[in-house]
Structure formats: structure tokens, C-alpha cells
Amino acid sequence: MLQDVQDYDAVKAALERGEEELIPSEVVYALLDGANPVKVWRNYRGLGQQELAEKAGISIPYLSQLETGKRKGSLDALNAIARALGVSLDDLVVG
């Protein structure tokens, strides 16, 4: 039980420092239901396609094609999008 309390305290402190974040269930369920991760995270972060494309250094049409599944996306582009969204590459890549 002591380990549970220590784990709780560690996560609480990480949240307060901004090292961790709580993800709303709507985001989790959308991802589990197979929604496009780039679009889900973009919407959760409150970004439009233009804003995300600019932050990631890609074109809006390319971003749109990624979100609709028409293109897979290069590793460089997906890494740039992940950085712009503040998520890991793993969060964007559907297994």
C-alpha cells in the first residue's frame, strides 16, 4: 500500500510540474474507436489545420491527406506533427 501512495504522489507532482497530463475520456475513446490520431490530437489541442500545418512545417493539403488516411506520412512529417501537438510519435502511429 505504501508503494501505491508513493506512486500517487509521484504522478501528482509530475502533473503539477507539467511533465504529465490527464487525457479526457473523449480523446481516449475516439482513438480506441479508430479515429485518425492526428485529427483527434489536433482537435483536442484546439488547433485548425492551417495552424498545425504551419507549426509542423507541412502544407495544409498534406495534413488533410494524413487526416483522411489518403497518405501515410513520412517519418519526418509525423515527428514534426508530434512535436507541434506535444505528443509522442507513438501517439500518432496506429499499430
DOPA-236593 format. One record per atom (N, C-alpha, C): residue in three letters; chain; atom name; y, x, z. Coordinates in steps of 0.1 Angstrom, whole numbers, plus 5000, padded with zeros to 4 digits. Atoms other than C-alpha are relative to their C-alpha. Example, Ala and Ser with C-alpha at 12.3 -4.5 7.8 and 13.67 -1.06 7.14 Angstrom:
TORGU  marlo  lumdren  rolo     v     u     w
TORGU    ALA        A     N  4988  5009  5000
TORGU    ALA        A    CA  4955  5123  5078
TORGU    ALA        A     C  5012  5009  5000
TORGU    SER        A     N  4989  4991  5000
TORGU    SER        A    CA  4989  5137  5071
TORGU    SER        A     C  5011  4992  5008
***
This chain:
TORGU  marlo  lumdren  rolo     v     u     w
TORGU    MET        A     N  4988  5008  5000
TORGU    MET        A    CA  5000  5000  5000
TORGU    MET        A     C  5013  5009  5000
TORGU    LEU        A     N  4989  4991  5000
TORGU    LEU        A    CA  5023  5029  5007
TORGU    LEU        A     C  5004  5005  4986
TORGU    GLN        A     N  4998  4996  5013
TORGU    GLN        A    CA  5019  5040  4971
TORGU    GLN        A     C  5007  4990  4992
TORGU    ASP        A     N  4993  5011  5007
TORGU    ASP        A    CA  5030  5006  4958
TORGU    ASP        A     C  5014  5000  5004
TORGU    VAL        A     N  4986  5000  4996
TORGU    VAL        A    CA  5061  5008  4979
TORGU    VAL        A     C  5008  5011  4994
TORGU    GLN        A     N  4993  4988  5006
TORGU    GLN        A    CA  5069  5043  4966
TORGU    GLN        A     C  5002  4998  4985
TORGU    ASP        A     N  4998  5003  5015
TORGU    ASP        A    CA  5063  5032  4930
TORGU    ASP        A     C  5011  4990  4998
TORGU    TYR        A     N  4989  5010  5001
TORGU    TYR        A    CA  5086  5002  4935
TORGU    TYR        A     C  5013  5007  5002
TORGU    ASP        A     N  4987  4993  4997
TORGU    ASP        A    CA  5113  5024  4950
TORGU    ASP        A     C  5004  5009  4988
TORGU    ALA        A     N  4998  4991  5012
TORGU    ALA        A    CA  5109  5049  4921
TORGU    ALA        A     C  5006  4993  4988
TORGU    VAL        A     N  4995  5008  5011
TORGU    VAL        A    CA  5113  5022  4895
TORGU    VAL        A     C  5013  4994  5002
TORGU    LYS        A     N  4987  5006  4997
TORGU    LYS        A    CA  5142  5006  4912
TORGU    LYS        A     C  5011  5010  4999
TORGU    ALA        A     N  4990  4989  5002
TORGU    ALA        A    CA  5160  5039  4914
TORGU    ALA        A     C  5002  5004  4986
TORGU    ALA        A     N  4999  4997  5015
TORGU    ALA        A    CA  5153  5046  4877
TORGU    ALA        A     C  5008  4989  4993
TORGU    LEU        A     N  4992  5011  5006
TORGU    LEU        A    CA  5167  5012  4868
TORGU    LEU        A     C  5015  5002  5004
TORGU    GLU        A     N  4987  4998  4996
TORGU    GLU        A    CA  5198  5019  4888
TORGU    GLU        A     C  5007  5012  4993
TORGU    ARG        A     N  4995  4988  5007
TORGU    ARG        A    CA  5203  5053  4871
TORGU    ARG        A     C  5001  4997  4985
TORGU    GLY        A     N  4999  5003  5014
TORGU    GLY        A    CA  5199  5036  4837
TORGU    GLY        A     C  4989  5007  4992
TORGU    GLU        A     N  5011  4993  5006
TORGU    GLU        A    CA  5167  5055  4830
TORGU    GLU        A     C  4989  4991  4995
TORGU    GLU        A     N  5010  5010  5003
TORGU    GLU        A    CA  5146  5024  4827
TORGU    GLU        A     C  5008  4987  4997
TORGU    GLU        A     N  4994  5012  5002
TORGU    GLU        A    CA  5154  4989  4815
TORGU    GLU        A     C  4990  4989  5001
TORGU    LEU        A     N  5009  5012  5000
TORGU    LEU        A    CA  5139  4954  4820
TORGU    LEU        A     C  5002  4993  4987
TORGU    ILE        A     N  5000  5006  5013
TORGU    ILE        A    CA  5130  4938  4788
TORGU    ILE        A     C  4997  4985  5002
TORGU    PRO        A     N  5002  5015  4998
TORGU    PRO        A    CA  5133  4899  4787
TORGU    PRO        A     C  4987  4996  4993
TORGU    SER        A     N  5013  5005  5006
TORGU    SER        A    CA  5101  4880  4780
TORGU    SER        A     C  5001  4995  4986
TORGU    GLU        A     N  4999  5004  5014
TORGU    GLU        A    CA  5115  4866  4748
TORGU    GLU        A     C  4998  5011  4990
TORGU    VAL        A     N  5002  4988  5009
TORGU    VAL        A    CA  5116  4901  4733
TORGU    VAL        A     C  4985  5003  5000
TORGU    VAL        A     N  5014  4997  4999
TORGU    VAL        A    CA  5081  4908  4745
TORGU    VAL        A     C  4991  4990  4992
TORGU    TYR        A     N  5008  5010  5007
TORGU    TYR        A    CA  5067  4875  4732
TORGU    TYR        A     C  5002  5001  4985
TORGU    ALA        A     N  4998  4998  5014
TORGU    ALA        A    CA  5084  4880  4698
TORGU    ALA        A     C  4993  5011  4994
TORGU    LEU        A     N  5007  4988  5005
TORGU    LEU        A    CA  5069  4914  4694
TORGU    LEU        A     C  4985  4997  5000
TORGU    LEU        A     N  5014  5004  5000
TORGU    LEU        A    CA  5035  4901  4705
TORGU    LEU        A     C  4996  4990  4990
TORGU    ASP        A     N  5003  5010  5011
TORGU    ASP        A    CA  5037  4873  4680
TORGU    ASP        A     C  5001  5005  4986
TORGU    GLY        A     N  5000  4993  5013
TORGU    GLY        A    CA  5042  4898  4652
TORGU    GLY        A     C  5013  5000  4993
TORGU    ALA        A     N  4987  4999  5006
TORGU    ALA        A    CA  5079  4896  4646
TORGU    ALA        A     C  5003  5014  4997
TORGU    ASN        A     N  4997  4987  5004
TORGU    ASN        A    CA  5094  4926  4629
TORGU    ASN        A     C  5007  5007  5012
TORGU    PRO        A     N  4994  4994  4988
TORGU    PRO        A    CA  5102  4951  4658
TORGU    PRO        A     C  5015  5005  4997
TORGU    VAL        A     N  4986  4995  5002
TORGU    VAL        A    CA  5134  4965  4641
TORGU    VAL        A     C  5009  4988  5001
TORGU    LYS        A     N  4992  5012  4999
TORGU    LYS        A    CA  5148  4930  4638
TORGU    LYS        A     C  5001  4994  5014
TORGU    VAL        A     N  5000  5004  4986
TORGU    VAL        A    CA  5137  4920  4673
TORGU    VAL        A     C  5010  5008  5008
TORGU    TRP        A     N  4992  4991  4992
TORGU    TRP        A    CA  5153  4950  4689
TORGU    TRP        A     C  5015  5000  4995
TORGU    ARG        A     N  4987  5001  5004
TORGU    ARG        A    CA  5184  4947  4667
TORGU    ARG        A     C  5007  4988  5006
TORGU    ASN        A     N  4994  5013  4995
TORGU    ASN        A    CA  5190  4911  4677
TORGU    ASN        A     C  5001  5001  5015
TORGU    TYR        A     N  4999  4998  4985
TORGU    TYR        A    CA  5183  4920  4714
TORGU    TYR        A     C  5012  5008  5004
TORGU    ARG        A     N  4988  4991  4997
TORGU    ARG        A    CA  5209  4947  4713
TORGU    ARG        A     C  5013  4994  4995
TORGU    GLY        A     N  4987  5007  5004
TORGU    GLY        A    CA  5234  4923  4697
TORGU    GLY        A     C  5006  5006  4988
TORGU    LEU        A     N  4995  4994  5012
TORGU    LEU        A    CA  5238  4942  4665
TORGU    LEU        A     C  4998  4993  4987
TORGU    GLY        A     N  5002  5005  5013
TORGU    GLY        A    CA  5243  4930  4630
TORGU    GLY        A     C  4994  5010  4991
TORGU    GLN        A     N  5006  4990  5009
TORGU    GLN        A    CA  5226  4946  4601
TORGU    GLN        A     C  5009  5011  4996
TORGU    GLN        A     N  4991  4989  5004
TORGU    GLN        A    CA  5257  4964  4590
TORGU    GLN        A     C  5003  5010  5011
TORGU    GLU        A     N  4997  4991  4989
TORGU    GLU        A    CA  5264  4978  4624
TORGU    GLU        A     C  4988  5010  5003
TORGU    LEU        A     N  5012  4991  4998
TORGU    LEU        A    CA  5228  4991  4628
TORGU    LEU        A     C  4998  5010  4989
TORGU    ALA        A     N  5001  4991  5012
TORGU    ALA        A    CA  5227  5005  4593
TORGU    ALA        A     C  5010  5011  5001
TORGU    GLU        A     N  4990  4989  4998
TORGU    GLU        A    CA  5259  5024  4600
TORGU    GLU        A     C  4996  5010  5010
TORGU    LYS        A     N  5004  4991  4989
TORGU    LYS        A    CA  5247  5038  4633
TORGU    LYS        A     C  4988  5008  4996
TORGU    ALA        A     N  5012  4993  5004
TORGU    ALA        A    CA  5214  5048  4617
TORGU    ALA        A     C  5002  5009  4988
TORGU    GLY        A     N  4998  4993  5012
TORGU    GLY        A    CA  5229  5062  4586
TORGU    GLY        A     C  4992  4996  4988
TORGU    ILE        A     N  5008  5005  5011
TORGU    ILE        A    CA  5210  5040  4562
TORGU    ILE        A     C  5008  4989  4994
TORGU    SER        A     N  4993  5011  5007
TORGU    SER        A    CA  5220  5013  4537
TORGU    SER        A     C  4996  4987  5006
TORGU    ILE        A     N  5003  5014  4995
TORGU    ILE        A    CA  5221  4976  4546
TORGU    ILE        A     C  4988  4995  4992
TORGU    PRO        A     N  5011  5005  5007
TORGU    PRO        A    CA  5197  4967  4518
TORGU    PRO        A     C  4986  5007  5004
TORGU    TYR        A     N  5012  4993  4995
TORGU    TYR        A    CA  5172  4994  4530
TORGU    TYR        A     C  4996  4994  5014
TORGU    LEU        A     N  5003  5006  4987
TORGU    LEU        A    CA  5174  4980  4566
TORGU    LEU        A     C  4994  4986  4998
TORGU    SER        A     N  5005  5014  5003
TORGU    SER        A    CA  5169  4944  4552
TORGU    SER        A     C  4986  5001  4995
TORGU    GLN        A     N  5014  4998  5005
TORGU    GLN        A    CA  5138  4956  4534
TORGU    GLN        A     C  4990  5004  5011
TORGU    LEU        A     N  5009  4997  4989
TORGU    LEU        A    CA  5124  4971  4565
TORGU    LEU        A     C  4998  4988  5009
TORGU    GLU        A     N  5001  5011  4991
TORGU    GLU        A    CA  5131  4940  4585
TORGU    GLU        A     C  4991  4989  4994
TORGU    THR        A     N  5008  5010  5007
TORGU    THR        A    CA  5114  4918  4559
TORGU    THR        A     C  4986  5005  4997
TORGU    GLY        A     N  5013  4994  5003
TORGU    GLY        A    CA  5084  4941  4555
TORGU    GLY        A     C  4998  5004  4986
TORGU    LYS        A     N  5002  4996  5014
TORGU    LYS        A    CA  5091  4949  4519
TORGU    LYS        A     C  4999  5015  4998
TORGU    ARG        A     N  5002  4986  5000
TORGU    ARG        A    CA  5093  4986  4527
TORGU    ARG        A     C  4995  5004  5014
TORGU    LYS        A     N  5005  4995  4987
TORGU    LYS        A    CA  5076  5007  4554
TORGU    LYS        A     C  5010  5008  5008
TORGU    GLY        A     N  4990  4992  4994
TORGU    GLY        A    CA  5104  5031  4561
TORGU    GLY        A     C  4995  5014  5002
TORGU    SER        A     N  5004  4986  4998
TORGU    SER        A    CA  5104  5069  4562
TORGU    SER        A     C  5001  5003  5015
TORGU    LEU        A     N  5000  4996  4986
TORGU    LEU        A    CA  5099  5087  4595
TORGU    LEU        A     C  5014  5003  5004
TORGU    ASP        A     N  4986  4996  4996
TORGU    ASP        A    CA  5135  5100  4594
TORGU    ASP        A     C  5008  4987  5002
TORGU    ALA        A     N  4992  5012  4999
TORGU    ALA        A    CA  5149  5065  4589
TORGU    ALA        A     C  4996  4992  5013
TORGU    LEU        A     N  5005  5007  4988
TORGU    LEU        A    CA  5127  5050  4616
TORGU    LEU        A     C  5005  5007  5013
TORGU    ASN        A     N  4995  4992  4989
TORGU    ASN        A    CA  5137  5078  4640
TORGU    ASN        A     C  5015  4997  5002
TORGU    ALA        A     N  4985  5002  4999
TORGU    ALA        A    CA  5174  5072  4633
TORGU    ALA        A     C  5002  4986  5005
TORGU    ILE        A     N  4998  5014  4996
TORGU    ILE        A    CA  5170  5034  4638
TORGU    ILE        A     C  4996  5000  5015
TORGU    ALA        A     N  5004  5000  4986
TORGU    ALA        A    CA  5151  5040  4671
TORGU    ALA        A     C  5011  5006  5009
TORGU    ARG        A     N  4989  4994  4993
TORGU    ARG        A    CA  5179  5063  4683
TORGU    ARG        A     C  5012  4990  5001
TORGU    ALA        A     N  4988  5010  5000
TORGU    ALA        A    CA  5206  5037  4673
TORGU    ALA        A     C  4997  4988  5009
TORGU    LEU        A     N  5003  5011  4991
TORGU    LEU        A    CA  5187  5010  4692
TORGU    LEU        A     C  4997  5004  5014
TORGU    GLY        A     N  5003  4996  4987
TORGU    GLY        A    CA  5179  5031  4722
TORGU    GLY        A     C  4986  4997  5004
TORGU    VAL        A     N  5014  5002  4997
TORGU    VAL        A    CA  5142  5027  4719
TORGU    VAL        A     C  4992  5012  4995
TORGU    SER        A     N  5008  4989  5005
TORGU    SER        A    CA  5113  5050  4712
TORGU    SER        A     C  4995  4996  4986
TORGU    LEU        A     N  5006  5003  5013
TORGU    LEU        A    CA  5097  5053  4677
TORGU    LEU        A     C  4988  4991  5002
TORGU    ASP        A     N  5012  5008  4997
TORGU    ASP        A    CA  5066  5038  4692
TORGU    ASP        A     C  5004  4985  5001
TORGU    ASP        A     N  4996  5014  4999
TORGU    ASP        A    CA  5086  5006  4699
TORGU    ASP        A     C  5002  4993  4987
TORGU    LEU        A     N  4997  5005  5013
TORGU    LEU        A    CA  5093  5002  4662
TORGU    LEU        A     C  4988  5000  4991
TORGU    VAL        A     N  5011  4999  5009
TORGU    VAL        A    CA  5060  5011  4647
TORGU    VAL        A     C  4989  4991  5005
TORGU    VAL        A     N  5010  5010  4997
TORGU    VAL        A    CA  5035  4983  4646
TORGU    VAL        A     C  4986  5006  4997
TORGU    GLY        A     N  5013  4994  5002
TORGU    GLY        A    CA  4999  4996  4651
TORGU    GLY        A     C  4992  4992  4991
***
